[in-house]
Amino acid sequence: MDRIRELASKKAAVIFTKSSCCMCYSTKQLFYELGASPAVHELDKEARGREMELALRGLGCNPSVPAVFIGGVFVGSTTDVISLHVDGSLKQMLIDAKAIWF
């Protein structure tokens, strides 16, 4: 869990993913379209990926990926991120965290 918190706090936007997950891909694309360059950690390619996935589940991530952190705070998965985008607050969260500048 410490590794997750450490990685999540190193950059304004962080997404834990798996390379074969279509929802992870969609979430990353949304961030790119908004102008953010999130740190992406693909758990299926990380040496400690399985351990990190279990830690994400311990934080309440179900499914475990994608798991999105903005400003070091857990935001949620794809459903949560899309809800924030639809109501207009995702972009403001990214601006507040200095992940994008407008």
C-alpha positions, -999 to 999 in steps of 0.1 A, spaced: 0 0 0 29 23 7 42 18 -29 8 28 -43 6 60 -21 42 69 -31 36 65 -68 2 83 -66 18 113 -50 47 117 -74 27 132 -102 -4 153 -105 -23 126 -123 -16 89 -119 -34 59 -135 -28 23 -125 -38 1 -155 -33 -32 -173 -22 -32 -209 -50 -55 -220 -78 -36 -204 -101 -16 -227 -115 5 -199 -79 15 -189 -72 25 -225 -104 47 -226 -95 63 -193 -60 71 -204 -73 85 -237 -97 108 -219 -69 123 -198 -47 128 -230 -77 145 -247 -80 169 -218 -43 177 -221 -30 158 -191 0 135 -193 -7 111 -164 19 88 -150 7 53 -161 17 22 -142 7 -10 -161 5 -35 -134 8 -65 -157 42 -51 -167 54 -41 -132 77 -65 -112 55 -60 -82 23 -56 -101 3 -83 -84 12 -69 -50 2 -35 -62 -31 -48 -75 -39 -63 -41 -31 -30 -24 -55 -12 -48 -82 -36 -39 -74 -29 -2 -81 8 -10 -115 -1 -23 -107 -3 -60 -131 -29 -75 -122 -36 -102 -86 -30 -93 -79 -12 -126 -81 14 -138 -74 32 -105 -71 70 -109 -54 94 -85 -55 131 -90 -33 153 -67 -24 122 -47 -61 115 -39 -79 83 -51 -107 94 -75 -120 60 -86 -122 39 -117 -136 45 -152 -172 50 -140 -162 76 -114 -139 94 -139 -166 96 -166 -191 108 -141 -167 136 -131 -161 144 -167 -198 146 -176 -206 169 -147 -176 191 -156 -156 186 -124 -128 164 -138 -112 192 -158 -113 215 -128 -97 187 -106 -69 184 -131 -64 221 -132 -64 224 -94 -38 195 -92 -17 213 -119 -20 183 -142 -33 207 -169 -30 245 -173 -57 267 -186 
